[in-house]
Amino acid sequence: MMKPWEKLATTTTPDGTWLELRRHDGEFVIRADGYDLMTSRQHGSEDAMMALACPKPGAGATVLIGGLGMGYTLRSTRDLLPADGKAVVAELVPDVVAWNREYMGGLNDNPLEDPRTELFEGDVAIAIRKGVGRFDAIPLDVTAGERDPHGAH
């Protein structure tokens, strides 16, 4: 008998999209309006995003990440940043932040707890406007607004 998926939490985004966090045998899925938006099993694009956006951040580099998701882009950014660098992650949905802290932090060595991480809870566009001239790179994962019925990202 196959072990069922466990529904951990649900929330609604400001635009009315319904999000659901599910877990099965250590794998996590965030679903948006019934479609798989992201999974902990497939995150290669998130892992590569920072390496493409800013492969060799200089001393004191500050990077703004648009969207927390499962934390893979934040973790990749943190791994590339120098000791005096800063990763600012803008997340619009407070529950996604809570899900990372409660359920998914272990996927990425708790990147929200890293002292080089600064959390901006709000729209990434506002974070960009407030930080004009502050950021050395701004990787944005724009797939969150797209719906593919086949689950591709």
C-alpha positions in Angstrom: 0.0 0.0 0.0 1.3 3.4 -1.0 1.8 6.0 1.7 -0.5 9.0 1.1 0.5 12.6 0.8 0.1 14.6 4.0 -1.4 18.1 3.7 0.6 20.2 6.1 -0.8 23.7 5.5 -2.8 25.9 3.1 -2.9 29.6 2.5 -4.2 32.1 -0.1 -2.0 34.7 -1.8 -2.9 38.3 -2.2 -4.1 37.6 -5.8 -6.4 34.8 -4.6 -4.2 31.9 -5.6 -4.7 28.9 -3.2 -1.4 27.4 -2.0 -1.0 24.0 -0.3 2.1 22.5 1.3 2.2 18.7 1.1 4.7 16.1 2.3 5.4 12.4 1.4 8.4 10.4 2.6 10.6 13.5 3.1 9.6 15.1 -0.2 7.7 18.4 -0.2 5.4 19.9 -2.8 3.8 23.4 -2.9 0.7 23.3 -5.0 -1.0 26.4 -6.5 -4.7 26.1 -7.4 -4.3 22.3 -7.6 -1.1 22.2 -9.7 2.4 21.3 -8.5 4.2 24.6 -8.4 7.5 23.4 -6.9 8.9 20.2 -5.4 11.8 19.4 -3.2 12.8 16.7 -5.6 13.3 19.0 -8.6 15.1 22.2 -7.9 18.0 22.4 -10.4 16.9 25.7 -11.9 16.7 27.2 -8.4 20.2 25.8 -7.6 21.6 27.3 -10.8 19.8 30.7 -10.7 22.4 32.5 -8.5 25.4 31.0 -10.3 24.0 32.5 -13.5 22.9 35.8 -12.0 26.1 36.6 -10.1 28.7 33.8 -10.3 31.5 35.5 -8.4 30.0 38.1 -6.0 32.6 40.5 -4.7 33.3 41.6 -1.2 30.2 43.0 0.5 27.9 41.9 -2.3 24.2 42.2 -1.6 21.8 40.1 -3.6 18.0 40.4 -3.7 16.1 37.2 -4.3 12.6 37.5 -5.6 10.6 34.8 -3.8 11.6 32.3 -1.0 9.8 29.2 -2.3 11.4 26.2 -0.7 14.6 28.1 -0.1 16.8 26.6 -2.8 17.8 29.9 -4.5 18.5 31.4 -1.1 20.7 28.5 -0.1 22.6 28.7 -3.4 23.1 32.4 -3.0 24.3 32.0 0.6 26.8 29.3 -0.6 28.3 31.8 -3.2 28.3 34.9 -1.0 31.5 36.1 0.6 31.5 36.1 4.4 30.6 39.8 4.4 27.9 39.4 1.8 24.1 39.8 2.3 21.2 37.9 0.8 17.9 39.7 0.9 14.9 37.5 0.2 11.6 39.1 -0.6 8.6 36.9 0.0 5.0 38.2 -0.5 3.2 35.4 1.3 4.0 35.3 5.1 2.8 31.6 5.3 5.5 30.6 2.9 8.1 32.0 5.3 6.4 30.2 8.2 6.4 26.9 6.2 10.1 27.3 5.6 10.8 27.8 9.3 8.5 25.0 10.5 8.8 22.3 7.8 11.3 23.0 5.1 14.3 24.7 6.7 16.2 21.4 6.9 16.1 21.0 3.1 18.6 23.8 2.8 20.4 24.0 6.2 18.0 26.7 7.4 19.0 29.6 5.2 16.6 32.0 6.9 18.7 31.6 10.1 21.9 32.5 8.4 23.1 35.9 9.8 23.8 37.0 6.1 20.1 36.6 5.3 17.7 39.5 5.5 14.0 38.8 5.1 11.7 41.3 3.4 8.1 40.3 3.8 6.4 42.0 0.9 6.3 42.5 -2.8 9.7 42.2 -4.5 8.9 45.3 -6.6 8.8 47.3 -3.4 12.0 45.8 -2.2 13.6 46.8 -5.5 12.4 50.4 -5.3 13.5 50.7 -1.7 16.9 49.3 -2.5 17.8 51.2 -5.6 21.6 51.0 -6.0 21.9 48.5 -3.1 21.8 45.2 -5.0 24.6 43.6 -7.0 22.2 41.0 -8.5 18.4 40.4 -8.4 17.5 36.8 -9.4 13.8 36.5 -9.9 11.9 33.2 -10.2 8.9 34.2 -12.3 7.3 30.7 -12.6 5.1 31.4 -9.6 2.6 33.2 -11.7 2.5 30.7 -14.5 0.3 27.6 -14.4 1.3 24.5 -16.4 -1.2 21.6 -16.1 1.6 19.2 -16.6 3.6 20.4 -13.6 6.6 21.7 -15.6 8.4 24.8 -14.4 
